[in-house]
């Protein structure tokens, strides 16, 4: 099991990743992370056809001061593509109104391959084409990666 955290409030723009700065790494080298980065690499080191990981994100998200209240969301992304079944969506009533969200994905990495995972701001514009997608505040970010097969 590997765990990555960041307790400080961070502003995450649309389609950008949550950065993580505290690492409890995997001593076997299956999971790799550089402090301050939001990307974690899962390695398919196995004698079987694949390695399987459970990836869970938990954190608090809110619309930042000066933002427009509306739905906001995060999701676990594999190689930059959000896993839509892991998307967590909330609609705060006011700015700086934090919600705790949890997102989980089971990720299968083929033998000899690597996948990069991250937690991404997947918020969408309330009125596409006229207003940009909102940035979000993320606090107490916690990403846990467990090898399950």
Phi, psi and omega in degrees: 000139176234145181227139181227134185222164168203115185273332183292155174290132176230139177272122182244117180287163178303139178064015176254166185257154174283127179275153183229135185235353177245129187235129164248096191281176177264117185292344181271354179081014178284331184234126185234138179211142174256125181306137181091350178264159175259001184257133177240133180260128175257129183253141179269056178275109184196161172266352180266193181282337184203163170246142181239136181234145168256123181245124181232128174250139172222136179186177179250133179232150181205162170281128182287162174308136180086354179274172178259128181294133179175181180299139174229155184206159172226159176206156172282135180242142175249120182049041176087355180253119181297139173274104189297333177288349178261003185289129177248122185240135174224159177233095179294152179276341182205165175294154183058024175262097188279141173239143175270128180236150177227140182220137180226144174217143172262124186239126180257122181251119179299151178307129177083353182260171174225144172238141173262130178241158178200169173251124190240145172285110181253021179298147180242158178292140176292330178228085183306139179092339181244330178230146180286160174296148185280148168283161177228155168266137176235131178226150180056045179292136181216119179242124180242130179240122179238129175279125184247350176199000000 
